[in-house]
């Protein structure tokens, strides 16, 4: 008994989660590798801390609890996420146009602060109309199958499943049958990707149960953990034409840094929200240079908005409206707070990311990119609706030289950069 208790403590430390004893085996998302659980099976143990981090982040994506203040529009179902609904798991949303993937583009904290702001883009933006075009693109922040898996595994990659071909951290394993899977194996075929979360074995070491982590369009259970018998797993994933991609090395997969606590089979965020002000995109968020920043003032106890840039006082604004719109801010790191004589609010933070892009067309397309305060990650070529047809994940040498040469497969170009608070891109460029 003492050895089991010791492993529970170790699992808590590795996963960065507080696990009530009563919640240990209530559902698939609360099982821990290596423990004899209520199903009578022995569950595979993560081989290293990076693998344990991946499983913990999968529990976060599938188990996070969120409650919208107002109705959140949804274009892929007949009704919105209604105000006051208690929801579990990140919502499905194809938000590549607004760089809104939770985990890759914005943090869980930013997502939750946007939900807490009644005038945020989560509630105000109509993604069913131009320029968003409405292709499964609501709500404003969310996840899709690929972004969930890439976040969990610590992979910096584009959102769409075909990008797996360019991910050097994964190795294609066409030789593996269903009974040779391992924890964190990626299950892929064109159009969908998922990950093996849990494997339960009987006393003869034969696999009897598999839990798969995935994000789909299924309303109100968008990101989830799905349990299969070994025969059910073969029918869905092995016989369904999915290939296995195995992570080459997860030892450097970082842990999440978001404060959550387990409660009744889901994750409750332990965030302190700023009830005085917030940007309309949430707190700790990145904007591409040239975009306006809207600060929503949520309290009438103050008279001025103070701005600091790179820790130096920048400017103050008299508050005569519930929103302060900031145009053409120079790139840098910003903090904002409200003041009134001797009282001040807590700060919110955001950054404006420098983006420089040029190109030369010859036999191929050469794209030049740079930023003073962000790292370029990948570029995509697509159509006017920004559906990408081609992607290049930048190598270290391409980042160092600030350019990449690729076939000219399409005429609409975007380059994505990562800053302190998330990932942004340029407005799409038409290649002439």
C-alpha positions as CSV (number, residue, x, y, z in Angstrom):
1,X,0.0,0.0,0.0
2,X,2.8,2.4,0.8
3,X,4.4,1.8,-2.7
4,X,1.1,2.7,-4.3
5,X,0.8,5.8,-2.2
6,X,4.3,6.8,-3.1
7,X,3.6,6.5,-6.8
8,X,0.5,8.7,-6.4
9,X,2.6,11.4,-4.8
10,X,5.2,11.0,-7.6
11,X,2.4,11.3,-10.3
12,X,1.1,14.4,-8.6
13,X,4.5,16.0,-8.7
14,X,5.1,15.0,-12.3
15,X,1.7,16.2,-13.5
16,X,1.5,19.4,-11.5
17,X,-2.0,18.5,-10.4
18,X,-3.8,18.2,-7.1
19,X,-5.6,14.8,-7.1
20,X,-8.3,14.1,-4.4
21,X,-8.1,10.4,-3.3
22,X,-11.8,9.9,-4.0
23,X,-11.4,11.0,-7.6
24,X,-8.6,8.5,-8.5
25,X,-10.6,6.0,-10.6
26,X,-13.9,7.8,-11.4
27,X,-13.3,8.0,-15.1
28,X,-10.7,7.5,-17.8
29,X,-9.2,11.0,-17.5
30,X,-8.3,10.3,-13.8
31,X,-6.5,7.0,-14.2
32,X,-2.8,7.0,-13.7
33,X,-0.3,4.9,-15.5
34,X,1.2,2.0,-13.5
35,X,-1.6,1.9,-11.0
36,X,-3.9,-1.1,-10.3
37,X,-7.3,0.7,-10.9
38,X,-10.9,-0.2,-10.5
39,X,-11.0,-2.1,-13.8
40,X,-8.6,-4.7,-12.4
41,X,-6.0,-3.9,-15.1
42,X,-2.4,-2.7,-14.8
43,X,-1.9,0.5,-16.7
44,X,1.3,1.3,-18.6
45,X,3.6,3.7,-16.8
46,X,5.1,6.8,-18.5
47,X,8.8,6.2,-19.3
48,X,10.0,9.7,-18.4
49,X,8.8,13.1,-17.1
50,X,8.1,14.4,-20.6
51,X,5.7,11.6,-21.3
52,X,4.0,12.2,-17.9
53,X,3.8,15.9,-18.8
54,X,2.0,14.9,-22.1
55,X,-0.6,12.8,-20.2
56,X,-1.1,15.6,-17.7
57,X,-1.7,18.1,-20.5
58,X,-4.1,15.7,-22.2
59,X,-6.1,15.6,-19.0
60,X,-6.1,19.4,-19.0
61,X,-7.4,19.7,-22.6
62,X,-10.1,17.1,-22.0
63,X,-11.0,18.0,-18.4
64,X,-10.9,21.8,-18.2
65,X,-14.1,23.3,-16.8
66,X,-15.4,26.5,-18.3
67,X,-18.6,28.5,-17.9
68,X,-19.4,31.3,-20.4
69,X,-20.8,34.6,-19.0
70,X,-22.7,35.2,-22.3
71,X,-23.8,33.0,-25.2
72,X,-20.7,31.9,-27.2
73,X,-21.6,31.5,-30.9
74,X,-21.0,28.2,-32.6
75,X,-21.2,27.8,-36.4
76,X,-20.9,24.0,-36.5
77,X,-23.9,23.2,-34.2
78,X,-27.5,24.3,-34.1
79,X,-27.1,26.3,-30.9
80,X,-24.4,28.4,-29.1
81,X,-22.6,27.5,-25.9
82,X,-25.2,29.1,-23.6
83,X,-24.4,31.5,-20.8
84,X,-24.1,29.6,-17.5
85,X,-23.5,26.2,-19.1
86,X,-20.9,24.2,-17.2
87,X,-18.7,22.8,-19.9
88,X,-15.8,20.3,-20.0
89,X,-13.0,20.2,-22.5
90,X,-11.7,22.8,-24.9
91,X,-14.3,23.6,-27.6
92,X,-13.7,22.6,-31.2
93,X,-13.0,25.7,-33.3
94,X,-11.0,26.0,-36.5
95,X,-9.5,29.4,-35.5
96,X,-6.4,29.6,-37.7
97,X,-7.5,32.9,-39.1
98,X,-7.4,34.6,-35.7
99,X,-4.5,32.6,-34.1
100,X,-6.8,31.4,-31.5
101,X,-5.7,27.9,-30.7
102,X,-5.6,27.3,-26.9
103,X,-2.2,25.8,-25.9
104,X,-0.4,26.8,-29.2
105,X,-1.5,30.3,-29.9
106,X,-2.8,31.5,-26.5
107,X,-2.5,30.0,-23.0
108,X,-5.3,28.5,-20.9
109,X,-5.0,31.6,-18.8
110,X,-5.7,33.9,-21.7
111,X,-8.7,31.7,-22.8
112,X,-10.1,31.8,-19.3
113,X,-9.6,35.6,-18.9
114,X,-11.4,36.2,-22.2
115,X,-14.3,34.1,-20.9
116,X,-14.3,36.1,-17.7
117,X,-14.6,39.4,-19.7
118,X,-18.2,40.0,-20.7
119,X,-17.2,42.2,-23.7
120,X,-14.4,40.0,-25.0
121,X,-14.1,38.6,-28.5
122,X,-15.4,35.2,-27.2
123,X,-18.8,36.8,-27.1
124,X,-18.6,39.7,-29.6
125,X,-17.0,38.3,-32.7
126,X,-19.2,36.7,-35.4
127,X,-16.9,34.2,-37.0
128,X,-19.6,33.0,-39.4
129,X,-19.1,36.2,-41.5
130,X,-16.3,37.7,-43.5
131,X,-13.4,38.0,-42.9
132,X,-13.7,34.7,-40.9
133,X,-15.9,33.0,-43.5
134,X,-17.4,30.6,-40.9
135,X,-15.7,27.3,-41.8
136,X,-16.0,25.7,-38.3
137,X,-14.5,28.9,-36.9
138,X,-16.4,29.5,-33.7
139,X,-15.8,30.1,-30.9
140,X,-13.0,32.6,-31.1
141,X,-10.7,30.5,-28.9
142,X,-10.6,26.7,-29.1
143,X,-8.8,23.7,-30.4
144,X,-8.9,21.1,-33.2
145,X,-7.5,17.6,-33.3
146,X,-4.0,18.5,-34.4
147,X,-3.5,21.6,-32.1
148,X,-4.6,19.5,-29.1
149,X,-2.1,16.7,-29.9
150,X,0.8,19.1,-30.8
151,X,0.2,21.1,-27.6
152,X,0.2,17.9,-25.5
153,X,3.4,16.6,-27.0
154,X,5.2,20.0,-26.9
155,X,5.4,20.2,-30.7
156,X,5.5,23.6,-32.4
157,X,3.6,23.0,-35.7
158,X,0.8,24.3,-37.8
159,X,-2.8,23.4,-37.0
160,X,-3.7,21.0,-39.8
161,X,-3.1,17.3,-39.8
162,X,-1.1,17.1,-43.0
163,X,1.7,19.0,-41.3
164,X,2.7,15.7,-39.6
165,X,4.8,14.9,-42.6
166,X,7.1,17.8,-41.7
167,X,7.4,17.1,-38.0
168,X,10.8,15.8,-37.3
169,X,10.0,15.0,-33.7
170,X,7.7,12.1,-34.9
171,X,8.7,8.8,-36.5
172,X,6.3,7.0,-38.8
173,X,5.8,3.4,-37.7
174,X,3.9,1.5,-40.3
175,X,5.2,-1.8,-38.9
176,X,3.3,-1.6,-35.6
177,X,0.1,-3.6,-35.0
178,X,-2.5,-2.5,-32.6
179,X,-1.1,-4.6,-29.7
180,X,2.3,-2.9,-30.0
181,X,1.1,0.6,-29.2
182,X,2.7,2.7,-26.5
183,X,1.6,5.7,-24.4
184,X,1.7,8.9,-26.4
185,X,1.7,7.2,-29.8
186,X,0.1,9.5,-32.4
187,X,-2.8,8.0,-34.5
188,X,-3.0,9.7,-37.9
189,X,-4.7,9.6,-41.2
190,X,-5.6,12.5,-43.5
191,X,-8.1,14.7,-41.8
192,X,-7.7,13.5,-38.2
193,X,-5.1,12.9,-35.5
194,X,-5.3,11.6,-31.9
195,X,-3.0,10.2,-29.2
196,X,-2.9,7.1,-27.1
197,X,-3.5,8.2,-23.5
198,X,-3.8,5.0,-21.5
199,X,-3.2,1.3,-22.0
200,X,-4.6,-1.3,-19.6
201,X,-3.2,-4.8,-19.5
202,X,-4.3,-8.1,-17.9
203,X,-2.1,-10.4,-15.8
204,X,-0.6,-12.0,-19.0
205,X,0.4,-8.5,-20.2
206,X,-2.1,-8.5,-23.1
207,X,-3.8,-5.2,-23.9
208,X,-7.4,-5.2,-22.9
209,X,-8.3,-1.5,-22.9
210,X,-7.0,1.6,-24.6
211,X,-8.0,5.3,-23.9
212,X,-7.6,7.7,-26.8
213,X,-7.2,11.5,-26.4
214,X,-8.8,13.5,-29.3
215,X,-10.7,16.6,-30.2
216,X,-13.6,16.4,-32.6
217,X,-16.7,18.4,-33.6
218,X,-19.0,16.5,-31.1
219,X,-21.0,19.2,-29.3
220,X,-20.3,19.6,-25.6
221,X,-17.6,17.0,-25.5
222,X,-15.2,18.5,-28.1
223,X,-11.9,17.5,-26.4
224,X,-12.2,14.2,-24.7
225,X,-10.8,10.9,-23.6
226,X,-12.5,7.9,-25.2
227,X,-12.2,4.4,-23.8
228,X,-12.0,1.3,-26.1
229,X,-11.7,-2.4,-25.7
230,X,-8.8,-3.8,-27.6
231,X,-11.2,-5.0,-30.3
232,X,-13.0,-1.7,-30.4
233,X,-9.6,0.1,-30.7
234,X,-8.6,-2.1,-33.7
235,X,-11.9,-1.5,-35.4
236,X,-11.8,2.3,-35.0
237,X,-8.1,3.1,-35.3
238,X,-6.2,0.1,-36.8
239,X,-8.7,-1.1,-39.3
240,X,-9.8,2.5,-40.0
241,X,-6.6,3.2,-41.8
242,X,-4.7,5.2,-39.2
243,X,-1.0,5.1,-39.1
244,X,1.1,5.3,-35.9
245,X,3.7,8.1,-35.5
246,X,5.8,7.6,-32.4
247,X,7.5,10.6,-30.6
248,X,11.3,10.2,-30.9
249,X,12.1,11.9,-27.6
250,X,9.6,13.3,-25.1
251,X,12.1,13.8,-22.3
252,X,12.1,17.6,-23.1
253,X,8.4,18.0,-23.3
254,X,7.6,20.8,-20.9
255,X,5.1,20.6,-18.1
256,X,2.1,23.0,-18.2
257,X,2.4,26.1,-16.1
258,X,-1.4,26.6,-15.5
259,X,-2.9,26.3,-12.0
260,X,-5.8,23.8,-11.9
261,X,-7.3,21.6,-9.3
262,X,-9.1,18.3,-9.8
263,X,-12.7,18.3,-8.6
264,X,-15.4,15.7,-9.4
265,X,-13.8,14.4,-12.5
266,X,-12.9,17.8,-14.1
267,X,-10.4,20.6,-13.8
268,X,-11.3,23.8,-12.0
269,X,-9.0,26.8,-13.0
270,X,-7.4,28.5,-10.0
271,X,-6.9,31.9,-11.6
272,X,-7.2,35.3,-10.0
273,X,-9.2,37.4,-12.5
274,X,-8.9,41.2,-13.0
275,X,-12.4,42.5,-12.6
276,X,-11.4,46.1,-13.4
277,X,-10.0,45.8,-16.9
278,X,-9.0,43.3,-19.6
279,X,-8.2,43.5,-23.3
280,X,-10.9,42.2,-25.5
281,X,-8.7,39.3,-26.4
282,X,-7.9,38.4,-22.7
283,X,-5.0,39.0,-20.4
284,X,-1.4,38.1,-21.4
285,X,-2.1,38.1,-25.1
286,X,-0.1,38.9,-28.2
287,X,-1.1,41.3,-31.0
288,X,0.7,41.6,-34.4
289,X,2.0,45.1,-35.0
290,X,-0.6,47.3,-36.8
291,X,-3.6,45.7,-35.0
292,X,-5.6,48.0,-32.6
293,X,-5.7,47.0,-28.9
294,X,-9.0,47.4,-27.2
295,X,-8.9,47.7,-23.4
296,X,-12.3,47.0,-21.8
297,X,-12.8,49.1,-18.7
298,X,-15.1,47.0,-16.4
299,X,-15.2,49.3,-13.3
300,X,-16.3,52.9,-12.8
301,X,-14.1,53.5,-9.8
302,X,-11.2,54.9,-11.8
303,X,-10.5,58.0,-14.0
304,X,-7.4,57.1,-16.0
305,X,-5.7,54.2,-17.8
306,X,-1.9,54.1,-17.3
307,X,0.3,52.3,-19.8
308,X,3.8,51.0,-19.3
309,X,6.0,49.8,-22.2
310,X,9.0,47.6,-21.5
311,X,8.6,48.5,-17.8
312,X,8.8,52.2,-18.5
313,X,5.9,54.6,-18.2
314,X,4.4,55.1,-21.7
315,X,1.2,57.1,-21.6
316,X,-2.0,57.8,-19.7
317,X,-5.5,58.1,-21.1
318,X,-8.6,59.7,-19.5
319,X,-11.4,57.3,-19.3
320,X,-14.6,58.7,-20.8
321,X,-15.9,55.4,-22.2
322,X,-16.1,51.8,-21.3
323,X,-13.5,50.9,-23.9
324,X,-10.1,52.4,-24.7
325,X,-8.9,51.7,-28.2
326,X,-5.1,52.0,-28.7
327,X,-4.0,52.4,-32.3
328,X,-0.6,51.9,-33.9
329,X,1.3,50.9,-30.8
330,X,5.0,50.3,-31.4
331,X,6.2,46.7,-30.8
332,X,7.1,45.8,-27.2
333,X,5.8,44.5,-23.9
334,X,3.0,46.4,-22.2
335,X,1.3,46.6,-18.9
336,X,-1.9,48.6,-18.2
337,X,-3.8,49.5,-15.1
338,X,-6.5,51.9,-13.9
339,X,-5.9,54.7,-11.5
340,X,-7.9,57.3,-9.5
341,X,-5.8,59.6,-7.2
342,X,-4.3,57.2,-4.7
343,X,-5.9,53.9,-5.8
344,X,-4.8,51.7,-8.6
345,X,-6.0,48.4,-10.1
346,X,-4.0,45.3,-10.8
347,X,-2.1,45.2,-14.0
348,X,-3.0,43.4,-17.2
349,X,-0.3,42.5,-19.7
350,X,0.0,42.2,-23.5
351,X,2.6,42.5,-26.2
352,X,2.8,43.9,-29.7
353,X,4.9,41.7,-32.0
354,X,7.1,43.1,-34.7
355,X,6.6,41.5,-38.1
356,X,8.7,42.0,-41.3
357,X,8.0,40.0,-44.4
358,X,9.2,40.2,-48.0
359,X,9.5,37.8,-50.9
360,X,11.0,37.3,-54.3
361,X,9.4,35.2,-57.0
362,X,11.6,33.2,-59.4
363,X,11.6,29.5,-60.3
364,X,10.6,29.2,-56.6
365,X,9.4,31.5,-53.9
366,X,11.9,33.0,-51.4
367,X,10.3,34.5,-48.3
368,X,12.3,36.8,-46.0
369,X,11.1,37.2,-42.4
370,X,12.3,38.9,-39.2
371,X,11.1,40.2,-35.9
372,X,12.6,42.3,-33.2
373,X,10.8,40.5,-30.3
374,X,9.5,37.1,-31.6
375,X,10.7,33.9,-33.2
376,X,9.4,32.8,-36.7
377,X,8.0,29.3,-36.5
378,X,6.4,28.4,-39.9
379,X,4.9,29.8,-43.1
380,X,1.9,28.7,-45.1
381,X,0.6,29.2,-48.6
382,X,-3.1,28.9,-49.3
383,X,-6.1,30.5,-50.9
384,X,-8.0,33.8,-50.2
385,X,-9.8,32.1,-47.3
386,X,-6.4,31.2,-45.9
387,X,-7.0,27.5,-46.2
388,X,-3.4,26.3,-46.5
389,X,-2.2,24.1,-49.2
390,X,1.5,24.1,-48.3
391,X,3.5,24.6,-45.1
392,X,7.1,25.0,-44.1
393,X,8.1,24.5,-40.5
394,X,11.3,26.6,-40.3
395,X,14.6,24.9,-39.5
396,X,17.1,26.6,-37.2
397,X,19.3,27.5,-40.2
398,X,16.3,29.1,-42.0
399,X,15.5,31.1,-38.8
400,X,19.2,32.1,-38.5
401,X,19.4,33.3,-42.1
402,X,15.9,34.8,-42.0
403,X,14.6,33.2,-45.2
404,X,13.1,30.1,-46.7
405,X,12.8,29.0,-50.4
406,X,9.8,26.9,-51.3
407,X,7.8,25.9,-54.4
408,X,5.2,28.5,-55.3
409,X,2.2,26.3,-54.8
410,X,-0.4,29.0,-53.9
411,X,-0.6,32.8,-53.9
412,X,-1.6,33.7,-50.3
413,X,1.2,33.9,-47.8
414,X,1.3,33.9,-44.0
415,X,4.2,33.7,-41.6
416,X,3.7,32.8,-38.0
417,X,5.8,34.2,-35.1
418,X,5.9,33.2,-31.4
419,X,6.3,35.9,-28.7
420,X,6.2,35.9,-24.9
421,X,2.4,35.5,-24.8
422,X,1.5,33.5,-27.9
423,X,1.7,33.1,-31.6
424,X,0.6,35.7,-34.2
425,X,0.9,36.1,-38.0
426,X,0.8,38.8,-40.6
427,X,-2.4,39.6,-42.5
428,X,-2.4,37.4,-45.5
429,X,-0.3,38.7,-48.4
430,X,-1.2,38.1,-52.0
431,X,1.9,37.1,-54.0
432,X,1.9,39.0,-57.3
